[in-house]
Amino acid sequence: MLKASEIKVGDTHSEELVEDLKRTQIVQYAGASGDYNPLHTDEIFTTKLAGYPTVFAHGMLTMGMTGRMVTNYVGDGTLKKYGVRFTSQVWPGDTLTSVATITDIREEDGENLVDLEIVTTNQDGLAVITGSATAKISS
Amino acid sequence: MAIDKFLIEASHIMMFARSIGDDNPIYYDEEYKSESGCEGIIAPPTFAQSSAQFDPDYFLRPKTGGQGWFGSGKEPTGLKPSSSGGGGGGGAGGGLHAEQHFEYHLTLKAGDILSATTKPGNTWEKESKRAGKLKFSESVTEYRNQDGDLVITATGVGVQTERPVDS
């Protein structure tokens, strides 16, 4: 858990989420989440019928991997809010990096909280997820 | 969508954590106590999304026997030519996930039994150079535990695009 006395607005935490994303990891996510949309795992459907260059990751896989960076930073079981926009697709072969930046440290209803801005980018620097999170911190 | 019983199981949490590349022991080791004081097995922040496994009518899971599934078999789609390919990802330029927001009221733990109810939220439209006309629609799902307490509120935003998004 982060401590209010040890952090300041503008502090960042960054992690590489995945290097060279494999189609098999997308299959793993489909199985665990139960989302078997063929756009994520079925190359023939996705290229020949849906008209995409190849299969692409579930947005929720990227949000899940990004959430790992967030919980590694703020600690387990401390999140109050976590939300994202999916701004670009994630393809097999992508390498993703995610950064959390502290935007506010505040108190609400007697709880100490930190607000984070979150961006996950691919190897070309293109944002694939932008979002925010709020977590409990100690004083 | 309504889900009567979403069993929060340790093995499902382990599989889910592996799929997002998270080897944090809090997701598989019940003896582990994390620095933030968490112990026992808890669920990762986006785990509630896997409630789809417990939705008997979830449309993105092939039905037993595979009938009506729109993914490829002998042909690029398993649907008969007369069927429309529309709906969430069911055809060219189908539904995509635009936004997802979670609000955590309680820590979700292995052993919990959740129920979920979903209500439609706002809808809106936007023009996009990349994919033509975009139709957004919001849905809000409340997950409650075995004691009836609200655990997670999840708000999803879906978008139907006029043509495939080529980024």
Interface residues (C-beta under 8 A of the other chain):
Chain A: M1 L17 V18 Q25 Q28 Y29 G31 A32 S33 G34 D35 Y36 N37 P38 L39 D42 I44 F45 K48 L49 A50 G51 Y52 P53 H58 G59 M60 L61 M63 G64 M65 G67 R68 V70 T71 N72 G75 D76 G77 T78 L79 K80 K81 Y82 G83 V84 R85 F86 S88 Q89 L126
Chain B: H12 M15 F16 R18 S19 I20 G21 D22 N24 I26 S34 E35 S36 G37 C38 I42 P44 P45 T46 Q49 S50 A52 Q53 Y58 L60 R61 P62 F70 G71 S72 P76 T77 G85 G88 G89 G91 A92 G93 G94 L96 H97 A98 E99 Q100 H101 F102 E103 Y104 T107 T155 R163 P164 V165 D166 S167
